[in-house]
Amino acid sequence: MLSKSIFGKAEPYLFLTPAFVILLVFLIFPLFWNVYISLHDVSLITLIKGWRYIGWQNFLDLIEDPNFQTSLKVTLLFVAGSVALQFGVGLLISTLLNQKVRAAGVLRALFIIPWTISAVIAAFSFKFIFDENFGILNYLFDKIGLQPINWLSDPNMVVWSMVIANMWYGTPFTILFLTAGSFSINPTIYEAAIIDGASKMKTFLHITLPILKPFIVINLVLITMWSVNFFDLQLVMTGGGPLFASTTASLYMYRQAFEFGLLSKGAAAGLILVVINLVVAFSYIKLLRR
């Protein structure tokens, strides 16, 4: 009886053990290992030698690196533009499809298609669309008498080209997420509002948005963190150019670690990205509690 009692108390923890092991192996251990590497001088040259402890030097080097400073500015523009467009367009389409629209289910399925393909495929597609010489977009501009635009070679335009590509790729998630949230709203609330004489705009502002607030905040957290960490589009579309104009912090981290072999510097950049993600998540959670 005693053994059964002990097993009964330990049973919930036994069920949690596989999830905890996965969390430990794939999240907690890599995080602490990353911290360890960032505090040492580790590169492809010193990889098989003794790793010299240098403390915060890698972080100080990053702060003083003008290329890293540029990557943070590019990340800010890329994330701000991506989140604003993904959320704005996604909320608009989700709201329209929740009205009594014919073939709304078919339209939802069509809008979700971009999210089902690989980010690399999407990047190659937009690289072709934005090509200055052979791209479809400049071809259409030429047909209607407009001047072609250097979408991927103009430092002032390249970030916004990536924002457009990321909006197309990421907006379906917002549509899907907010649509699921809208389905959780009791229809009788809208019926009562209509009886009271509320217009569709007032219904949307005073019923839909307040009830969807938790869904909106979670959606903003996810798309912001994904945009901060995204580097597939940049790597394929521009490779970070021209002149670091499209090098985001995530791409900078990747290139430092896996192209230049500066593993410690890449690890330090990765930890800074973790901090940025935590700050973003905490800010949105504070917004939810208001």
N, C-alpha and C positions, 0 to 999 in steps of 0.2 A: 504493500500500500504506500509505503514511504517513497519507493522508487517511482511509482505512478504519480504521486503528488509532485515530486521534483520534476518529472518529465512534463507534467501538465503546466507547471509554471514556466519551464524553459521552452515549451513548444512554440510560442509566438516568436521568440528570438531565433529558434532554429529555422523557421520559415524566412526570417529576414537575413539569415546568414549568406545565401547566394548573392542577394542584392548588395550586401555590405562588402563582400569579397570583390565583386565587380567594381564597386565604387572605390575601394581601396587600391585595386590594381590599376584602374584606368583613369582615376582622377586625383586621389589624395597623394599616392606615391609619385606620379609624374610632377605634381605641383611642388612638392618638397624637393624633388630631384632637380627641378628647374631652378628653385631658389639656391640650391647648393652650387649648381653650375654657374649661376650668375655672380656668385661671390668669389669665383676662382677664375684664373686665366686659362681658358680651355679653347683650343682651336684645333684644326686638323693637324697642325704641326706639333702641338703639345699633347695630342690625344692619348698617345701611348706612353707619355712621360709623366712625371709627377706634376700634379695640378697645383700651381702656386696660388695661395690665398691672397686676394687683393681687396677684399671688402667691397665697398660701394663704388669702386673706381669705374666699373662698367656703366653704372647708372650716371655717374658724373660725366663720363665720356659721351653718353647718349644726350644728356641735357645740353652739352656744349657743341654737339654735332649739328651743323646747319641743315644737313640733309634730313636728320630726324625731326628737327623743328619744322621743316617744310612738310614732312609727311604728316605731322600732327595737324597742320593747317589744312592740308588736302583731305585728311580724314574728317575734320570738322565740316568742311563743305560737302563732302560726299555723303556723310551720315545725315546731316541736316536736310539736304535736298532729297535724299532717298526716303527718309522717314516721312517728310512732309507730303511728298507726292504719293507714296505707297498708302499712307493712311488716308489722305484726302480723297484720292481716286477710289480706293477700296471702300471707304465709307459711303461715297456717292453711289457707286455701283450696287453695293449691298442694299442700300436704302431703296433704290429704284427697283431692284429685283424682288424686294419684299412687298412691293405693291402688287396689285392684281394685274400682272403682266402675262401675256400669252407666252407659252413655252419658256417660262422662267427657269424650270429645271434644266432644260437644254442649254440655255444661256449660261447658267451657273457652271455646267460641265465644260462649256467652251472657254469660259474665263479662267477656269482652274488649270487648263492644259499647260500654260507656260511653267507653272510650278512643278509639273511632273517630269520635266526634261532636265537633263544635266546642265549645271551652270556653265560648264566648259562649252557645251554645244550652243547655249545661248550666247556666250561670249564670241564664239566664232561667227555666229549668225550676224550679230551686231557689228562685228569687225568688218564684215562684208558690206552691210548696209551703210556704214559710215565711211567706207573707203573713199578718199578724195577723188580718185581717178575712175574707179569702176563701180563705186557704190550706187545702190538703187536710189538713195535719197538725193544725192547730187544729180543723178540722171533725171529725176523728176523735176528738180529745181531748174535744170537747164531747159527742159521741155516747156516750162511755163515762163521762161525768161528771167529767172532769178540767178544771181551769182552763186557759184558753188561755195560751200563752207568747208574749211579745213577742220573737220570734226575731231580728228585724232592727232593732228600735228600742231594745232594752235594751243599754246599753254593756257590761254584764257577760256578755251572751249572744251578741252578734253575732259575735264572733271564733269561737266554737265552732260557730255555724251555718255559717260559711265553712269551718271544718275538716271538718265532716261532708260538705259539698258537695265539697270537694277530695278527701276520702277516696274518695267514690263515683267521682269522675272519674279519680283517679290510681292506685287500687289495681289495676286490670286490668294495668297495666304490670308491677307487682311479680309478679303471678300468672304472666304470660307469661315474664318473665325468670327467675324461680326454677324454673318448670316446665322451661324449656330447660336450666337447670343440672342439674336432677334427672335428665333424660334422659341426661346425659353420665356418670352413675355406672354402673359395671359391675354388672349384677344379681348376678353371682357373689359379690360382696362381701356382699350381703344374705343370700344362700343359706348362705355360710360362717358368718355371724353367727347365723342361725337354728339351724344344726347345733350350734353351740357353746352354744345355750340362751339367747341374748340376747333380751330382750323388745323389743317395738316401740318403747317409749320409749327404752331404752338404744341401740337401733339408730339412732334419730333423733338422739340427743344425741351419740353417739360416732362415727357414720359419716356420716350425712346432713349435719349442720351443719358439721363440719370440712371436708368435701369442697366444700360449697357456700360456704365462707367467701369466696373471691374474687368469686363472683357476688353474695353478700350485700353486700360492701363497695361494689362498683361500683353496685349497685342503690341503696344508701343515698346514695352520692355524687350520682347522677342525680336521685333524687326530692327530695333536700334542696336542690340547686341550682335545680331547677324550682320548688319551693315558695318559695324566696327571691325568685326573679324573677317569680313569677306575679302578675298583677294583673287579669286578665280577670274573675275571680269577684268581686273587691272592687269593681271599676268598675261592673259591671252590677248586682250584688245590692244594694250599699249606697251606692256612690259615695264610700266612705270614711267615711261617718257611722255612727251619730250622734256628733257632737263628736269627730271624728278617731278614734273607737274602733275602726274597722276599716280605717284608713289604714295599709297596710304601707309599707315603705321604697320598694318598687318603684312603688307607686301615688303616693307622695309625689314621687318623681322625675318621673314622667309628668306630674303636675299642675303641678309647678314649671316644667317645660320647655315643655309644649304647651298648658296652660290659662292659666297666668299669664305666659308669655313670658319667664321668667327662665332663659335657656338655660345660662348659666354655672353657676347654682345646681343646675339639673337634671343637668348634666354632672358636677359634683362629687359629687352624690348617687349617680350611676351608677358612678363610680369607687369609692366606698365599698362599693357592692354587689359590685363585682368583687373587692375585697379580702376581703369576707366569703365569697364563693364560693371563693376561693383558700385561705382558712384552713380552710373546711369540707373541701375536697378533700384538702388536706395532712393534716388530722387523720385522715380515713378511711384514707388511704394508710399513715400511720404505724400505724394499727390493723391493717391487712392484713399488715404486715411482722412483727408480733409472733408 
